[in-house]
Amino acid sequence: MDTVSGLPIQLLHDRLLVREDPDSERRSSGGIVIPATASVGHRLHWAEAVGVGPLVNAVQTGDRVLFDPAEKAEVDLNGTNYILLRERDIHAVAAKRVDDGETGLYL
């Protein structure tokens, strides 16, 4: 077991283990659920990083990451479904590490 993340596996290289947000279903501004079959274009999904490999640089455990669902590999660990990704498959990170009043941009 990985003692850092509490997961029953140790991630290698640039791999991330993420759990897809349960609230990833699309809703209109009025709160109406839009079914996935009504999707017109290619849509990215949000997930929470629950484990990161030793070569991952831009993502930490707990970060929300944006990824392409077409590039995912699913894995079941102790009855919970996770997604295994490479760091290069992550399109954006919405980190909670940015302090209030700061932009989070580095110039």
Number of C-alpha atoms within 10 A of each C-alpha: 9 11 9 10 13 11 15 11 12 16 17 12 12 15 20 27 24 25 19 20 13 8 9 11 11 14 12 8 7 6 8 9 11 12 10 10 6 8 10 7 6 8 11 12 15 22 22 22 23 19 25 27 18 13 13 16 10 12 20 19 16 17 19 22 23 18 23 15 16 10 12 14 12 13 13 9 11 8 7 8 12 21 20 19 22 17 20 11 16 17 12 13 18 14 15 10 10 11 8 8 6 7 8 11 6 4 3
